[in-house]
């Protein structure tokens, strides 16, 4: 599958750090993605996915999801982390403003600049140097419509260009950058610069807000570290 960002979309991504790809998945592809995710219902605040072979055709560089990442990272783009989210009446959480700061690796190998280390969902996570995150992209594939009252992601446009932001500075950065609301229809993909500041409020009318979030990278890691992959 091929896909091309328009010059306007490329500029928007560079400037704001996010761009919406409307109707990226048609009804058939969306149904097939639901089938691929069957049996992996999100836990209380999301399920980290690994070894789900049915996702491979979607996330490959020539697949309906991976091709969007390949537009920015090239044909070497590969999925390196996937999380499946859903907000329901039973799990209707809020996420404060933050940057995603960790990656998933195959095993712990102490390399300068990488740390601290944590285990999440049984997987080995580590905070890499900011240069690693800057060269990644994050895709959010929307399986449900996300209007203003169904907890759309909030982003601070341009914050992806500010490097690693100290937690104490986050409120001031958000105030300076402003807030953009990332509404979506089912089948849309939002493409983000991985270090962008983002947040999420509880859904005002919780039903379903299923999102497959996938981080992509094209670079190898140093010192023997390896991406775990999806």
Secondary structure, DSSP 8 states (H G I E B T S, - for coil): ------HHHHHHHHHHSEEEETT-S-HHHHHHHHHHHTT----TT-EEE-S-GGGHHHHSTTSTTHHHHHHHH-TT-EEEEEEEE---SSS---EEEE---EEEESS----TT---EEEETTEEEEE--HHHHHT-EEEEEESS-B-TTS--EEE-TTGGGS-S--GGGHHHHHHHH--EEE-B-TT-EEEEETT--EEE---TT-S---EEEEEEE-S--STT--B---
